[in-house]
Amino acid sequence: LEGKNMIMQAYGEITDEKVVPLNLKSSGDNTFEIIISEKENIKESQRIYLHDNLTGEYFNLTKGDAYQFGSEAGVFKNRLEIVFQSE
Protein backbone atom coordinates (compact mmCIF):
# COMPACT_ATOMS: atom_id res chain seq x y z
CA LEU A 1 0.00 0.00 0.00
CA GLU A 2 3.09 2.19 -0.05
CA GLY A 3 2.09 4.05 3.15
CA LYS A 4 -1.11 5.45 1.60
CA ASN A 5 -4.41 5.61 3.47
CA MET A 6 -6.95 3.18 2.05
CA ILE A 7 -10.64 2.56 2.70
CA MET A 8 -11.91 -0.92 3.54
CA GLN A 9 -15.40 -1.49 2.21
CA ALA A 10 -16.19 -4.99 3.47
CA TYR A 11 -15.55 -7.02 6.62
CA GLY A 12 -16.23 -10.53 7.78
CA GLU A 13 -18.80 -11.49 10.37
CA ILE A 14 -19.56 -8.91 13.07
CA THR A 15 -18.71 -10.10 16.56
CA ASP A 16 -18.67 -8.29 19.90
CA GLU A 17 -14.86 -8.41 19.84
CA LYS A 18 -14.45 -6.83 16.37
CA VAL A 19 -12.67 -3.45 16.32
CA VAL A 20 -12.42 -1.28 13.20
CA PRO A 21 -9.78 1.45 13.64
CA LEU A 22 -10.39 4.83 12.01
CA ASN A 23 -7.68 7.26 10.94
CA LEU A 24 -8.20 10.98 11.43
CA LYS A 25 -6.24 13.75 9.75
CA SER A 26 -6.93 17.30 10.90
CA SER A 27 -5.39 20.39 9.30
CA GLY A 28 -5.91 22.53 12.40
CA ASP A 29 -8.22 23.11 15.36
CA ASN A 30 -11.43 21.76 13.81
CA THR A 31 -14.76 20.29 14.82
CA PHE A 32 -15.89 17.02 13.23
CA GLU A 33 -19.05 14.89 13.10
CA ILE A 34 -19.32 11.16 12.49
CA ILE A 35 -22.70 9.64 11.63
CA ILE A 36 -23.88 6.45 9.92
CA SER A 37 -25.23 7.48 6.54
CA GLU A 38 -25.89 4.00 5.19
CA LYS A 39 -25.82 0.39 6.38
CA GLU A 40 -25.68 -2.64 4.13
CA ASN A 41 -26.12 -6.28 5.19
CA ILE A 42 -26.27 -5.37 8.88
CA LYS A 43 -29.16 -6.50 11.07
CA GLU A 44 -31.37 -3.68 12.31
CA SER A 45 -30.82 -4.87 15.89
CA GLN A 46 -27.00 -4.67 15.58
CA ARG A 47 -25.54 -1.95 17.80
CA ILE A 48 -22.62 0.05 16.41
CA TYR A 49 -20.53 2.28 18.65
CA LEU A 50 -17.83 4.84 18.05
CA HIS A 51 -15.17 4.54 20.75
CA ASP A 52 -13.12 7.67 21.32
CA ASN A 53 -9.89 6.49 22.94
CA LEU A 54 -8.95 10.06 23.89
CA THR A 55 -12.07 10.66 26.01
CA GLY A 56 -12.98 7.03 26.73
CA GLU A 57 -16.52 7.65 25.45
CA TYR A 58 -18.61 5.01 23.67
CA PHE A 59 -21.18 6.69 21.40
CA ASN A 60 -24.11 4.67 20.03
CA LEU A 61 -24.14 5.47 16.30
CA THR A 62 -27.27 3.37 15.67
CA LYS A 63 -29.50 6.01 17.27
CA GLY A 64 -29.06 8.23 14.21
CA ASP A 65 -27.24 11.07 15.97
CA ALA A 66 -23.82 12.40 15.01
CA TYR A 67 -20.82 12.14 17.30
CA GLN A 68 -19.26 15.59 17.52
CA PHE A 69 -15.69 16.21 18.64
CA GLY A 70 -12.82 18.61 18.23
CA SER A 71 -9.25 17.92 17.24
CA GLU A 72 -6.02 19.80 16.94
CA ALA A 73 -3.84 19.49 13.84
CA GLY A 74 -2.24 16.13 13.19
CA VAL A 75 -2.72 12.56 12.10
CA PHE A 76 -4.39 10.31 14.66
CA LYS A 77 -4.35 6.56 14.02
CA ASN A 78 -5.43 5.35 17.46
CA ARG A 79 -8.03 7.87 18.61
CA LEU A 80 -11.23 6.51 17.04
CA GLU A 81 -12.56 3.02 16.43
CA ILE A 82 -15.85 1.36 15.52
CA VAL A 83 -16.86 -1.36 17.99
CA PHE A 84 -19.94 -3.52 18.40
CA GLN A 85 -20.43 -3.45 22.15
CA SER A 86 -20.28 -0.65 24.66
CA GLU A 87 -17.85 -0.47 27.53
C-alpha positions as a printed Julia matrix, in Angstrom:
87×3 Matrix{Float64}:
   0.0     0.0    0.0
   3.09    2.19  -0.05
   2.09    4.05   3.15
  -1.11    5.45   1.6
  -4.41    5.61   3.47
  -6.95    3.18   2.05
 -10.64    2.56   2.7
 -11.91   -0.92   3.54
 -15.4    -1.49   2.21
 -16.19   -4.99   3.47
 -15.55   -7.02   6.62
 -16.23  -10.53   7.78
 -18.8   -11.49  10.37
 -19.56   -8.91  13.07
 -18.71  -10.1   16.56
 -18.67   -8.29  19.9
 -14.86   -8.41  19.84
 -14.45   -6.83  16.37
 -12.67   -3.45  16.32
 -12.42   -1.28  13.2
  -9.78    1.45  13.64
 -10.39    4.83  12.01
  -7.68    7.26  10.94
  -8.2    10.98  11.43
  -6.24   13.75   9.75
  -6.93   17.3   10.9
  -5.39   20.39   9.3
  -5.91   22.53  12.4
  -8.22   23.11  15.36
 -11.43   21.76  13.81
 -14.76   20.29  14.82
 -15.89   17.02  13.23
 -19.05   14.89  13.1
 -19.32   11.16  12.49
 -22.7     9.64  11.63
 -23.88    6.45   9.92
 -25.23    7.48   6.54
 -25.89    4.0    5.19
 -25.82    0.39   6.38
 -25.68   -2.64   4.13
 -26.12   -6.28   5.19
 -26.27   -5.37   8.88
 -29.16   -6.5   11.07
 -31.37   -3.68  12.31
 -30.82   -4.87  15.89
 -27.0    -4.67  15.58
 -25.54   -1.95  17.8
 -22.62    0.05  16.41
 -20.53    2.28  18.65
 -17.83    4.84  18.05
 -15.17    4.54  20.75
 -13.12    7.67  21.32
  -9.89    6.49  22.94
  -8.95   10.06  23.89
 -12.07   10.66  26.01
 -12.98    7.03  26.73
 -16.52    7.65  25.45
 -18.61    5.01  23.67
 -21.18    6.69  21.4
 -24.11    4.67  20.03
 -24.14    5.47  16.3
 -27.27    3.37  15.67
 -29.5     6.01  17.27
 -29.06    8.23  14.21
 -27.24   11.07  15.97
 -23.82   12.4   15.01
 -20.82   12.14  17.3
 -19.26   15.59  17.52
 -15.69   16.21  18.64
 -12.82   18.61  18.23
  -9.25   17.92  17.24
  -6.02   19.8   16.94
  -3.84   19.49  13.84
  -2.24   16.13  13.19
  -2.72   12.56  12.1
  -4.39   10.31  14.66
  -4.35    6.56  14.02
  -5.43    5.35  17.46
  -8.03    7.87  18.61
 -11.23    6.51  17.04
 -12.56    3.02  16.43
 -15.85    1.36  15.52
 -16.86   -1.36  17.99
 -19.94   -3.52  18.4
 -20.43   -3.45  22.15
 -20.28   -0.65  24.66
 -17.85   -0.47  27.53
